[in-house]
């Protein structure tokens, strides 16, 4: 089951092409061409295409209205129509279709798939989006979801009611603007007032019913109220300053003050909920923009502003509609408030002060003086700003004192006797409290695996904890975060923290003395920097790095980065899709011919595995086989490969061709008690002569299971099946075990064909002579140039394989290539 360049790109004539043979594949089964992977650009995503189209179209109409090419009310109506219609369709769909998971929600339960022992499934990567349902996916069925009941049913019903109310609010706002061009100029102001009067309570009713609302502590309510007051006063002052000098119409006065207050309340709420409830924050922001746009519309109509000025109403209304729909989509999909997440920081001092200062500057430039009332209103901005800063300083002081006390308590525990520390071990919650004070340090997550993937016993874990604490510095905190998982929080920078992880790894993998022998542990360490991240994000990143260490074979330290997360997400996709791939008919074989070097006629083929996944594309064995091994699917995949190879070999034999077919197996597959019997069954099922099948095992993987491999290869030879040793390295250990292995073919790489240092003979000459003495045929694989082919032939090798001779291709293309030769015999 080796790998090569996908056959999809191979020409029918199988002409040689330059390529590169990967000799360092992570699995002994794999002979794959290295496929470069480009790291992702990052978690940021562009808005959906319909939103971009609506925004672009709206911008064009507004520019036309501002330039006087289109009447102002008509330009605004056309600009807002597209966004409002799109938002209404989405909200109506959310109101009538059961929700599905969103990026902010907990993933829906899936049928459990077999997982590698000791592997923890990480959370989805930030920014990673799964396809959300939409109108075009109404028929999609999520097999992992059940009908909502109880609390979930109530939440679904509440989400639908909220979507209905928001849909009505967006519809009313859109219709208010849409009917302006059709109304008499004298009736436009009443229409705008009615629209504003209906939209505001609809938004309020919907926002007060959004899922995830919780009662705020008194101190948080006070701080948020002060922030709202400061921003509201500054916005009212700004509205006062930018209004024309003279009497203010009643409608303009009510709309400007009400709009400023509503915008301040909703803006502060959106900023406060941005991290805890992102969907609700978008709904608040969308409502604030919509009400601000309608309020501005009322003011403009009250002052009989020219039509061109109406274009200023379009951007907030268009953005408000799209934001409202996006937020409702996220909340209706089951958004849960993120526990323990502090409100997002925002410029509570500079925002109100900046708005007031900017408005004052505009007023000075136009009017030139301030009235006493305006000066009093401007000074009224200062007290709430000062109160807000005092509250923020008090909160910061209390937080610092609490963290200092917590860290002092943790240090007393760490610095005490081991027995006392074990009696009251530090926990993940303890480190989460201390992490905000350790910016610039690192977090290491340590996972201990017993022999044969079993959990270590209590005595071994106690000794491991002692070694872990001994290896850490006096300022490092060690906590137990799982049955066999620990975390180390250090002030060291990432490079020194990596060195600390290496030292801890060396100490933990040392044997543990026990009665009757010793016990060894496998250790996996993940490292993440603590700079600029929330505690839960740091833990998640360190956990992802630890999982990567497990996947790479354990006993190693992995450092988190964005590319690593992409690899883990890819791995999760593979683990999710691979079970059932055989039953779904997604596996495929391509074939690379083996030719006689003397006349370049085909003598056999090697079967190369491909997984044609509808979701992931073509997956090569370099990715497929390690996942299959972890999911305990190697046996199922191997049975399919042997069966398909024998069937194809029987089909080619009907034409009188005496070719052999080589398949690759791992020592783990060979160790199965029924492996020889399964091969015999496949040969009998297709009436294939046993000597036409070649079973290959990679030489680097043989050492650990040498006795088992020897026994199974001997069993295969007793059936008449020929055996081959792949990836022979021609090293001392390789030569020593070569005599013990019952093989018929020896496959070597093209690096042995090159001349040795100082003009010495190529190693291929030595290997060819050794093959003659042992009665083993030598096959040189990976030949990519005519010079390599000539070198292999000069050394006396009979057979060759590689792109210089024939590329891998589908069975049909290989068969067409066979037709070029009058006969193809063994």
C-alpha positions in Angstrom: 0.0 0.0 0.0 2.7 2.4 -1.0 2.2 5.9 -2.3 3.3 7.8 -5.4 2.3 10.9 -7.3 -1.5 10.8 -7.9 -2.4 9.0 -11.1 -4.9 11.7 -12.0 -2.2 13.7 -13.7 -0.3 10.8 -15.3 -0.3 10.8 -19.1 -1.7 7.7 -20.8 1.7 6.8 -22.3 3.3 6.8 -18.8 6.1 8.9 -20.0 9.0 9.6 -17.6 8.8 12.8 -15.6 11.1 14.3 -13.1 9.9 13.8 -9.5 11.1 13.3 -6.1 10.8 10.1 -4.1 10.1 10.7 -0.3 12.3 8.3 1.6 11.3 9.7 5.0 7.6 8.9 5.2 6.2 8.6 8.7 4.8 5.1 8.2 6.8 2.0 7.1 4.0 1.3 4.6 4.4 4.5 2.8 6.5 5.4 -0.2 5.1 8.8 -0.9 6.2 11.7 -3.0 6.5 14.7 -0.6 3.6 17.0 -1.0 4.3 20.6 0.1 1.6 22.1 2.3 1.2 25.8 2.4 0.3 27.1 5.9 -3.0 28.9 6.1 -3.2 32.6 5.9 -5.0 32.9 9.3 -8.3 32.7 11.0 -9.8 35.9 9.5 -12.5 35.3 6.9 -14.1 37.6 4.4 -17.8 38.3 4.7 -20.1 36.0 2.7 -20.4 36.8 -1.0 -24.1 37.9 -0.8 -23.1 40.4 1.9 -20.3 41.8 -0.2 -22.5 42.1 -3.2 -25.2 43.9 -1.2 -22.6 46.2 0.3 -21.0 47.0 -3.0 -24.3 47.6 -4.7 -25.5 49.8 -1.9 -22.2 51.9 -2.0 -22.7 52.5 -5.7 -26.2 53.7 -5.3 -25.3 56.0 -2.4 -22.4 57.5 -4.4 -24.8 58.1 -7.3 -27.2 59.8 -4.9 -24.5 62.0 -3.3 -23.3 63.0 -6.8 -26.8 63.9 -7.8 -27.1 61.3 -10.5 -30.0 59.6 -8.6 -32.5 61.4 -6.3 -31.4 61.1 -2.7 -34.5 59.2 -1.4 -34.4 56.8 -4.3 -30.7 56.2 -3.9 -31.1 55.4 -0.2 -34.1 53.1 -0.9 -32.2 51.2 -3.6 -29.1 50.9 -1.4 -30.9 49.7 1.7 -33.3 47.4 -0.2 -30.7 44.8 -1.1 -29.3 44.4 2.4 -32.7 44.5 4.1 -34.1 41.9 1.7 -31.1 39.6 2.2 -31.4 40.0 6.0 -35.2 39.4 6.0 -34.7 36.2 4.0 -32.1 34.9 6.5 -34.1 35.9 9.5 -37.3 34.3 8.1 -35.4 31.1 7.4 -34.0 31.1 11.0 -37.5 31.6 12.3 -38.8 28.5 10.5 -35.9 26.0 10.4 -34.4 24.1 13.3 -31.0 25.6 14.2 -27.6 23.9 13.6 -24.2 24.4 15.2 -22.4 27.7 14.7 -18.8 28.7 15.2 -19.7 30.0 18.6 -21.7 27.1 19.7 -20.8 23.7 21.1 -20.7 21.2 18.3 -23.6 18.9 17.8 -23.0 15.3 19.0 -21.7 12.9 16.4 -21.6 9.2 16.4 -18.5 8.2 18.3 -15.6 7.3 16.0 -12.8 5.0 17.1 -9.9 7.2 18.4 -6.3 6.6 19.1 -5.7 5.6 22.7 -4.6 8.4 24.8 -5.7 11.0 22.2 -7.8 13.8 23.4 -10.0 15.5 20.8 -9.2 19.2 20.7 -11.7 21.9 20.4 -12.2 23.4 16.9 -9.7 25.9 15.8 -10.6 29.5 16.3 -11.9 30.9 13.2 -12.6 27.5 11.8 -16.1 27.5 10.4 -18.2 24.5 9.6 -20.8 24.8 6.9 -23.8 26.4 8.5 -27.3 25.5 7.1 -28.9 27.9 4.8 -31.8 28.1 2.4 -29.7 26.0 -0.1 -29.2 23.3 2.4 -32.7 22.8 3.6 -32.6 19.1 2.8 -29.4 18.4 4.7 -29.8 15.9 7.5 -27.5 16.0 10.5 -27.4 12.4 11.6 -25.7 13.3 14.9 -28.6 15.5 16.1 -31.8 14.4 17.8 -35.1 16.2 18.2 -34.8 18.9 20.8 -36.6 18.2 24.1 -36.9 20.0 27.4 -34.6 23.0 27.9 -33.2 22.6 24.4 -36.8 22.8 22.9 -37.5 25.9 24.9 -34.2 27.5 23.7 -35.1 26.6 20.1 -38.6 28.1 20.4 -37.1 31.3 22.0 -34.5 31.6 19.2 -37.3 31.3 16.6 -39.4 34.0 18.3 -36.4 36.3 18.5 -35.7 35.7 14.8 -39.4 36.6 14.0 -39.2 39.9 16.0 -35.8 40.9 14.4 -37.2 40.0 11.0 -40.1 42.4 11.6 -37.8 45.1 12.9 -35.5 44.9 9.8 -38.6 44.8 7.5 -40.1 47.9 9.1 -36.8 49.8 8.8 -36.4 48.8 5.2 -40.0 49.6 4.2 -39.6 53.0 5.9 -36.8 54.0 3.6 -38.4 52.2 0.6 -41.6 54.2 0.6 -39.9 57.6 0.9 -39.5 58.0 -2.9 -43.1 57.1 -3.4 -44.5 59.5 -0.7 -45.3 63.1 -1.0 -42.5 65.3 0.5 -45.0 66.6 3.1 -45.7 63.0 4.3 -42.1 61.8 4.5 -41.4 63.0 8.1 -44.5 61.2 9.6 -43.5 58.0 7.7 -40.0 58.2 9.2 -41.4 58.9 12.7 -43.7 55.9 12.4 -40.9 53.7 11.2 -38.6 54.8 14.0 -41.4 54.4 16.5 -42.1 50.8 15.4 -38.5 49.7 14.9 -37.2 50.8 18.3 -39.7 48.7 20.4 -39.3 45.7 18.1 -35.5 45.7 18.5 -35.9 46.2 22.3 -38.2 43.2 22.5 -35.9 41.0 20.5 -32.7 42.0 22.3 -34.2 41.4 25.7 -35.1 37.8 24.6 -31.7 36.9 23.2 -30.5 33.5 24.5 -27.7 33.5 27.0 -28.7 36.7 29.0 -27.7 36.5 32.6 -28.2 38.8 35.6 -25.1 41.0 36.0 -23.5 41.6 39.4 -24.3 45.0 40.9 -20.7 46.3 40.4 -20.8 45.4 36.7 -24.3 47.0 36.2 -23.0 50.2 37.8 -19.9 50.3 35.6 -21.9 49.6 32.5 -24.5 52.2 33.4 -21.8 54.8 33.9 -20.2 53.9 30.5 -23.6 54.3 28.9 -24.2 57.6 30.6 -20.8 59.0 29.5 -21.3 58.0 25.9 -24.9 59.1 25.8 -24.1 62.6 27.1 -21.2 62.9 24.6 -23.5 61.9 21.7 -26.3 64.2 22.8 -23.7 67.0 23.0 -22.4 66.1 19.6 -25.9 66.2 18.2 -26.5 69.6 19.7 -23.3 70.9 18.2 -23.9 69.7 14.7 -27.5 70.8 14.4 -28.0 74.1 12.6 -28.1 77.3 14.7 -31.6 78.4 15.5 -34.9 76.9 16.6 -34.8 73.1 16.7 -37.9 71.3 15.4 -39.5 69.0 18.0 -39.1 65.9 15.9 -35.4 66.6 15.4 -34.9 67.2 19.1 -36.7 64.0 20.1 -35.0 61.9 17.4 -31.5 63.2 18.1 -31.7 62.8 21.8 -33.4 59.4 21.6 -31.1 58.2 18.9 -28.0 59.2 20.8 -29.2 57.5 24.0 -30.2 54.3 22.1 -26.9 54.3 20.2 -24.9 54.7 23.5 -26.8 51.9 25.3 -26.5 49.5 22.4 -22.8 50.3 21.6 -21.7 49.7 25.2 -23.8 46.5 25.4 -22.2 45.3 22.1 -18.7 46.0 23.3 -19.3 44.4 26.6 -20.7 41.2 25.1 -18.2 41.0 22.2 -16.2 38.1 23.8 -18.8 36.5 26.0 -21.7 36.4 23.4 -20.4 37.4 19.9 -23.8 36.8 18.3 -25.6 38.9 20.8 -23.0 41.6 20.3 -23.7 41.7 16.6 -27.4 42.0 17.2 -26.9 44.9 19.5 -24.6 46.6 17.1 -27.0 46.1 14.2 -29.9 47.5 16.2 -27.8 50.5 17.2 -26.9 51.3 13.6 -30.4 50.8 12.4 -31.9 53.2 15.1 -29.1 55.7 14.5 -29.9 55.7 10.8 -33.6 56.2 11.3 -33.0 58.9 13.8 -30.7 60.7 11.3 -33.4 60.3 8.7 -35.9 62.0 11.0 -33.5 64.9 11.7 -32.8 65.5 8.0 -36.5 65.4 7.1 -37.3 67.7 10.0 -34.8 70.3 8.7 -35.9 69.8 5.0 -32.4 68.8 4.1 -31.5 68.5 0.4 -32.0 65.2 -1.3 -28.2 64.6 -1.6 -27.9 64.6 2.2 -30.2 61.6 2.4 -27.3 59.4 1.2 -25.8 59.6 4.8 -28.7 57.5 6.0 -27.8 54.5 3.8 -24.6 53.1 5.4 -25.9 52.7 8.9 -29.2 51.1 7.8 -27.5 48.7 5.4 -24.8 47.7 7.9 -27.4 47.4 10.6 -29.6 45.0 8.7 -26.7 42.7 7.7 -25.2 42.7 11.2 -28.6 41.9 12.8 -29.0 38.9 10.5 -25.5 37.7 11.2 -25.9 38.0 14.9 -29.3 36.2 14.9 -27.9 33.4 12.8 -25.2 32.9 15.4 -27.4 33.0 18.4 -30.1 30.8 16.9 -27.5 28.2 16.2 -27.1 27.6 20.0 -24.6 30.1 21.1 -23.6 29.5 24.7 -22.0 32.3 26.8 -18.3 31.7 27.2 -17.9 31.1 31.0 -15.2 33.1 32.8 -14.6 35.5 29.9 -14.2 39.1 31.1 -16.0 41.9 29.2 -14.1 43.1 26.2 -12.0 46.2 26.9 -13.0 49.4 25.0 -11.8 53.0 25.2 -14.3 54.1 27.8 -12.3 57.3 28.5 -11.3 58.3 25.0 -14.5 57.4 23.1 -16.8 59.9 24.9 -14.1 62.5 25.2 -13.2 62.1 21.6 -16.8 62.4 20.4 -17.4 65.5 22.5 -14.1 67.2 21.4 -14.7 66.5 17.7 -18.2 67.9 17.9 -17.0 71.0 19.7 -14.3 71.5 17.0 -16.9 71.3 14.3 -19.2 73.7 16.1 -16.4 76.2 16.6 -15.5 76.0 12.9 -19.1 76.7 11.8 -20.8 78.8 14.6 -17.8 80.3 16.3 -19.2 80.4 19.8 -21.0 78.3 22.5 -24.2 79.0 24.3 -24.3 78.6 28.1 -26.6 75.6 27.6 -24.1 74.0 25.2 -21.2 74.6 27.6 -23.1 73.1 30.5 -23.9 70.0 28.4 -20.3 69.7 27.3 -19.1 69.9 30.9 -21.6 67.2 31.8 -19.6 64.7 29.9 -16.7 64.9 32.4 -18.3 63.5 35.6 -19.4 60.1 34.2 -16.0 59.7 32.6 -14.3 60.3 35.9 -16.6 58.0 37.8 -16.0 55.3 35.2 -12.2 55.6 35.6 -12.5 55.4 39.3 -14.5 52.3 39.1 -12.1 50.7 36.6 -9.1 51.6 38.9 -10.9 50.0 41.9 -11.7 46.9 39.9 -8.1 46.6 38.7 -6.8 47.0 42.3 -9.1 44.3 43.6 -8.1 42.0 40.7 -4.4 42.5 41.4 -4.9 41.8 45.1 -7.0 38.7 44.4 -4.4 37.3 42.0 -1.5 38.1 44.3 -3.2 36.3 47.2 -4.1 33.3 45.0 -0.5 33.1 43.7 0.9 33.4 47.2 -1.3 30.5 48.3 -0.2 28.4 45.3 3.4 29.1 46.1 2.9 28.0 49.7 1.5 24.8 48.4 4.3 24.2 45.9 7.0 25.2 48.4 5.5 22.8 51.1 6.2 19.2 51.7 5.4 16.8 48.8 2.8 15.0 50.9 1.0 18.2 51.7 1.1 19.2 48.0 -0.3 15.8 47.0 -3.0 16.2 49.6 -4.2 19.4 48.1 -2.9 19.4 44.5 -3.1 22.5 42.3 -5.8 22.3 39.6 -6.5 23.7 36.2 -8.7 26.4 37.8 -5.8 27.5 40.0 -3.5 28.1 37.0 -6.3 29.8 35.1 -6.5 32.4 37.9 -2.7 32.9 37.9 -2.2 32.9 34.1 -3.1 36.6 33.5 -0.1 37.6 35.7 2.3 35.4 33.7 2.2 37.2 30.4 5.5 36.5 28.6 5.8 33.0 30.0 4.8 29.6 28.8 2.5 26.7 29.6 3.5 23.1 29.2 1.0 20.3 29.3 2.5 16.9 30.1 0.7 13.6 29.3 1.9 10.3 30.7 1.2 7.0 28.9 1.9 3.6 30.4 3.2 0.6 28.6 0.8 -0.7 25.9 -1.2 2.5 26.2 -2.4 1.7 29.7 -2.7 4.3 32.4 0.2 4.3 34.9 -0.6 3.0 38.4 -0.6 5.2 41.5 2.9 4.5 42.6 4.4 5.3 39.2 2.3 8.5 39.0 3.5 9.6 42.5 7.2 9.1 41.4 6.4 11.0 38.1 5.0 13.9 40.1 8.1 14.0 42.2 10.3 14.1 39.2 8.1 16.8 37.6 8.4 19.1 40.6 12.1 18.4 41.0 12.7 19.3 37.4 10.8 22.6 37.6 12.2 25.9 39.0 11.2 27.5 42.3 8.9 29.9 40.5 7.2 27.3 38.3 3.7 26.1 39.2 2.7 22.5 38.7 -0.9 21.4 38.6 -2.7 18.2 37.9 -5.3 18.7 35.2 -6.3 15.1 34.4 -5.9 11.5 35.5 -2.4 11.3 33.8 -2.1 14.9 32.7 -0.2 17.7 34.3 0.5 21.4 33.5 3.5 23.5 34.3 3.2 27.3 34.3 6.6 29.0 34.0 7.8 32.6 33.6 10.5 31.5 31.2 10.3 32.6 27.6 9.3 30.1 24.9 12.9 29.0 24.0 13.9 28.5 27.6 10.5 26.9 28.3 11.2 24.4 25.4 14.5 23.6 27.1 12.6 23.0 30.4 10.2 20.7 28.6 13.2 18.8 27.1 14.7 18.3 30.6 11.3 17.2 32.0 10.9 14.7 29.2 14.3 13.2 29.8 13.5 12.8 33.5 10.1 11.4 33.0 11.0 8.7 30.5 13.7 7.2 32.8 12.7 3.7 34.1 10.6 3.5 37.2 11.7 0.7 39.6 9.0 -1.6 40.7 8.9 -5.0 42.4 9.9 -7.6 39.8 11.3 -5.2 37.2 11.0 -1.7 35.9 8.2 0.3 34.3 8.7 2.9 31.5 6.4 5.7 30.6 5.8 7.4 27.2 5.6 11.2 27.6 4.0 13.8 25.4 4.5 17.5 26.1 2.8 20.5 24.4 4.0 24.0 24.8 2.1 27.3 24.3 3.1 30.9 25.0 1.0 32.8 27.5 1.5 36.2 25.8 -1.6 38.0 24.8 -4.0 35.1 25.2 -7.0 34.3 27.3 -6.2 31.5 29.8 -8.6 29.0 28.2 -7.0 29.7 24.8 -3.5 29.1 26.2 -4.7 25.8 27.7 -6.3 24.8 24.4 -3.2 25.6 22.4 -0.9 23.7 24.8 -3.4 20.8 24.6 -3.3 20.8 20.8 0.5 20.8 20.8 0.4 17.8 23.2 -2.0 16.0 20.9 0.4 16.6 18.1 3.2 15.1 20.1 1.1 12.0 20.6 0.4 11.7 16.9 4.2 12.1 16.1 5.0 9.1 18.3 5.2 10.5 21.8 8.4 11.1 23.9 8.7 14.5 22.3 7.9 18.2 22.9 5.8 20.1 20.4 5.5 23.8 20.2 2.1 25.3 19.3 1.8 27.5 16.2 -1.0 28.2 13.7 0.3 25.7 11.2 0.2 22.9 13.9 -3.5 23.7 14.5 -4.2 23.4 10.8 -2.5 20.0 10.8 -4.6 18.9 13.8 -7.8 20.1 12.2 -6.9 18.1 9.1 -6.2 15.1 11.3 -9.6 15.4 12.9 -11.2 15.6 9.4 -9.3 12.4 8.4 -10.4 10.6 11.6 -14.0 11.6 11.1 -14.2 10.6 7.4 -12.0 7.5 7.3 -14.4 5.1 9.2 -16.7 3.6 6.5 -14.5 4.6 3.6 -14.1 1.0 2.5 -17.9 0.4 2.7 -18.6 3.5 0.7 -16.2 2.5 -2.1 -13.9 5.4 -1.7 -10.6 3.5 -1.7 -8.8 3.1 -5.0 -5.6 1.5 -6.4 -3.1 2.8 -8.9 -0.4 0.7 -10.4 3.3 1.4 -11.1 4.9 -1.1 -13.5 8.1 -2.9 -12.7 10.2 -3.5 -15.8 13.2 -5.7 -16.8 16.1 -3.3 -17.2 17.6 -5.3 -20.2 14.7 -4.6 -22.6 12.4 -2.4 -20.5 9.5 -4.8 -20.8 7.0 -5.0 -17.9 7.3 -7.9 -15.5 5.0 -6.8 -12.7 3.3 -3.9 -11.0 3.1 -2.4 -7.5 -0.3 -1.5 -6.1 -0.4 2.0 -4.6 -3.3 3.0 -2.4 -5.4 6.1 -2.8 -8.4 7.4 -0.8 -10.7 9.4 -3.0 -12.6 11.2 -0.3 -15.6 13.4 -1.5 -14.9 15.7 1.4 -11.1 15.8 1.5 -10.0 15.0 -2.0 -7.4 12.5 -2.9 -5.5 11.3 0.3 -2.2 9.6 0.0 -1.0 6.8 2.3 1.4 9.2 4.1 -1.8 10.7 5.7 -4.1 7.8 5.4 -2.1 4.9 7.0 -1.2 6.6 10.3 -4.8 7.5 10.9 -5.9 4.0 9.9 -3.4 2.6 12.4 -4.7 4.9 15.2 -8.3 4.0 14.5 -7.5 0.3 14.3 -8.6 0.2 10.6 -5.3 -1.1 9.1 -6.7 -4.7 8.9 -9.8 -3.6 7.1 -7.9 -1.4 4.6 -5.2 -4.2 4.1 -7.9 -6.8 3.4 -9.4 -4.5 0.8 -6.0 -3.9 -0.9 -5.1 -7.6 -1.1 -8.6 -8.5 -2.5 -8.6 -5.7 -5.1 -5.0 -6.4 -6.1 -5.7 -10.1 -6.6 -8.9 -9.3 -8.6 -6.9 -7.0 -10.9 -4.1 -9.5 -11.3 -6.7 -12.2 -12.3 -8.1 -9.8 -14.9 -4.7 -9.1 -16.5 -3.9 -12.8 -16.4 -6.8 -13.6 -18.7 -4.9 -12.0 -21.5 -2.0 -14.4 -21.0 0.3 -11.9 -19.3 2.4 -13.4 -16.5 2.9 -10.4 -14.3 3.4 -10.2 -10.6 1.5 -7.8 -8.3 3.2 -6.4 -5.2 1.3 -5.1 -2.2 2.8 -3.4 0.9 2.0 -4.4 4.4 3.2 -3.4 7.9 4.5 -5.6 10.7 1.3 -4.8 12.5 -0.7 -6.4 9.7 1.7 -9.3 9.4 1.2 -9.9 13.2 -2.5 -10.7 12.7 -3.0 -14.4 13.3 -5.2 -14.9 10.3 -3.0 -12.8 7.8 -1.6 -15.8 5.9 -5.1 -17.5 5.8 -6.6 -14.3 4.4 -4.1 -14.1 1.7 -4.7 -17.7 0.8 -8.4 -17.0 0.6 -8.0 -14.1 -1.7 -5.7 -16.1 -4.0 -8.2 -18.9 -4.2 -11.2 -16.6 -4.7 -9.7 -15.2 -7.9 -7.8 -18.3 -9.0 -4.5 -16.5 -8.9 -1.2 -18.5 -8.8 0.5 -17.8 -5.5 3.8 -17.0 -7.0 2.2 -14.1 -8.9 1.6 -12.2 -5.6 4.5 -10.4 -3.9 4.1 -9.2 -0.3 6.4 -6.3 0.6 7.4 -5.1 4.1 9.5 -2.0 4.7 12.9 -2.8 6.2 13.0 0.1 8.7 9.9 -1.2 10.4 11.2 -4.8 10.7 13.7 -4.5 13.5 11.2 -4.2 16.4 9.1 -7.1 15.2 11.8 -9.3 13.5 10.7 -12.6 14.9 7.0 -12.1 14.0 7.9 -10.9 10.5 10.2 -13.9 9.9 7.4 -16.3 10.9 4.7 -14.6 8.8 7.0 -14.3 5.7 7.9 -18.0 6.1 4.2 -18.8 6.2 3.5 -16.8 3.0 6.4 -18.6 1.2 4.9 -21.9 2.2 1.8 -20.9 0.2 4.0 -20.1 -2.8 3.6 -16.3 -2.3 6.8 -14.4 -3.0 8.1 -11.9 -0.4 10.1 -8.7 -0.7 12.0 -6.4 1.6 11.4 -2.8 0.7 13.5 0.4 1.5 16.7 -1.6 2.1 19.2 0.7 3.6 22.4 -1.3 3.2 23.6 -0.5 6.8 25.3 -2.9 9.2 22.1 -3.7 11.0 20.3 -4.2 7.7 22.9 -6.6 6.5 22.8 -8.5 9.8 19.1 -9.2 9.7 19.0 -9.8 5.9 20.2 -13.4 6.4 17.3 -14.1 8.7 14.5 -12.9 6.5 12.9 -15.3 4.0 12.6 -13.0 1.0 12.7 -13.4 -2.8 13.1 -9.7 -3.8 15.2 -6.9 -2.3 14.1 -3.4 -3.2 16.6 -0.6 -2.9 16.5 3.2 -3.5 18.3 5.1 -6.2 20.7 6.7 -3.7 22.7 3.4 -3.8 23.3 3.8 -7.6 25.3 7.1 -7.2 29.1 6.7 -7.0 30.6 6.6 -3.5 32.9 9.2 -1.9 36.5 9.5 -3.3 35.5 7.6 -6.5 34.6 4.4 -4.7 32.3 1.9 -6.3 28.5 2.6 -5.9 26.9 0.6 -3.1 24.5 -0.9 -5.6 27.4 -3.1 -6.8 27.8 -4.5 -3.3 24.1 -5.0 -2.8 23.8 -6.8 -6.2 26.6 -9.1 -5.4 25.0 -9.8 -2.0 21.7 -10.6 -3.7 23.4 -13.1 -6.0 25.0 -14.9 -3.1 21.7 -15.0 -1.2 19.6 -16.0 -4.2 17.6 -12.7 -4.0 16.6 -10.6 -7.0 17.4 -6.9 -6.6 14.8 -4.3 -7.7 16.0 -0.7 -7.9 13.0 1.6 -7.3 12.7 5.4 -7.6 14.7 5.6 -10.8 14.2 9.1 -12.2 16.8 9.5 -14.8 18.4 7.5 -17.6 21.7 7.7 -15.8 20.3 5.9 -12.8 18.7 3.3 -15.0 22.1 2.7 -16.7 23.9 2.5 -13.4 21.4 -0.1 -12.0 21.8 -2.2 -15.1 25.6 -2.1 -15.1 25.5 -3.3 -11.5 23.7 -6.4 -12.6 20.2 -5.6 -11.3 17.5 -7.2 -13.3 14.5 -5.1 -12.4 13.8 -1.4 -12.0 10.9 0.9 -11.1 10.4 4.6 -11.2 9.3 7.6 -13.2 12.2 7.2 -15.7 10.6 3.9 -16.7 6.8 4.2 -16.1 4.6 6.4 -14.0 1.8 5.2 -11.7 -1.6 5.2 -13.4 -5.0 3.6 -13.2 -5.6 0.0 -14.2 -7.0 1.1 -17.6 -4.0 3.3 -18.5 -1.5 0.6 -17.3 -3.4 -2.0 -19.4 -3.2 0.3 -22.5 0.5 0.7 -21.9 0.9 -3.1 -21.7 -0.6 -3.3 -25.2 2.6 -1.7 -26.6 4.5 -4.9 -25.7 3.8 -8.1 -27.7 4.2 -10.1 -24.6 4.8 -9.4 -20.9 6.1 -12.4 -19.1 7.5 -13.0 -15.6 
